[in-house]
Amino acid sequence: MVKGLPTILCRKDGSWKNKLEDLLEKNPKEHVTLLAIGDLKSRRLQYLNRRNDLHIIKLETSYMKQRRKR
């Protein structure tokens, strides 16, 4: 995450899409940071890859192993 850039937390309800559209409508050249975890990551990428007007500059992923105490 970069200081000064708009950051949107992607949630299951899909409200992040409206926020992203509003930001891009105001300034189409804006850089935006999207945060998504778990199953949301792949669904967000599918949406973004379908858009011709968006460019993914950097994509970071990390695998978090679910640990259960026995």
C-alpha positions as CSV (number, residue, x, y, z in Angstrom):
1,M,0.0,0.0,0.0
2,V,1.3,3.4,-1.0
3,K,0.7,6.5,1.1
4,G,-1.6,9.0,-0.6
5,L,-3.2,6.6,-3.0
6,P,-6.9,5.7,-2.7
7,T,-7.3,2.3,-1.2
8,I,-10.4,0.2,-1.6
9,L,-11.2,-2.9,0.5
10,C,-12.9,-5.5,-1.6
11,R,-15.8,-7.1,0.2
12,K,-18.2,-9.8,-0.9
13,D,-21.1,-7.4,-1.2
14,G,-19.5,-5.9,-4.3
15,S,-19.7,-2.3,-3.1
16,W,-16.0,-1.9,-4.0
17,K,-17.0,-1.9,-7.7
18,N,-19.0,1.3,-7.3
19,K,-16.2,3.0,-5.4
20,L,-13.7,2.0,-8.1
21,E,-16.0,3.3,-10.8
22,D,-16.5,6.6,-9.0
23,L,-12.8,7.1,-8.6
24,L,-12.1,6.3,-12.3
25,E,-14.9,8.5,-13.5
26,K,-13.4,11.5,-11.6
27,N,-9.8,10.8,-12.7
28,P,-9.3,8.0,-15.3
29,K,-5.5,8.1,-14.8
30,E,-5.7,7.6,-11.0
31,H,-3.7,4.8,-9.4
32,V,-5.8,2.8,-6.9
33,T,-4.9,0.1,-4.4
34,L,-7.4,-2.8,-4.1
35,L,-7.2,-5.1,-1.1
36,A,-8.8,-8.5,-1.4
37,I,-8.2,-11.7,0.6
38,G,-9.2,-15.3,0.3
39,D,-11.6,-16.4,-2.3
40,L,-12.2,-12.8,-3.2
41,K,-8.8,-12.4,-4.9
42,S,-9.7,-14.6,-7.9
43,R,-13.1,-13.0,-8.4
44,R,-11.6,-9.5,-8.3
45,L,-9.0,-10.4,-10.9
46,Q,-11.6,-11.9,-13.2
47,Y,-13.5,-8.6,-13.1
48,L,-10.4,-6.5,-13.6
49,N,-9.1,-8.6,-16.5
50,R,-12.3,-8.2,-18.4
51,R,-11.9,-4.4,-18.4
52,N,-9.9,-2.9,-21.3
53,D,-9.5,0.4,-19.7
54,L,-7.7,-0.9,-16.5
55,H,-4.1,-1.9,-16.2
56,I,-2.8,-4.0,-13.4
57,I,0.6,-2.5,-12.5
58,K,1.5,-4.7,-9.6
59,L,-0.1,-7.8,-8.2
60,E,1.0,-9.2,-4.9
61,T,-0.4,-12.4,-3.4
62,S,0.6,-14.4,-0.4
63,Y,-0.6,-17.8,0.7
64,M,-1.7,-18.1,4.3
65,K,-2.0,-21.6,5.5
66,Q,-4.9,-22.2,7.8
67,R,-3.7,-23.5,11.1
68,R,-5.9,-25.4,13.4
69,K,-5.1,-26.3,17.0
70,R,-5.8,-29.9,17.9
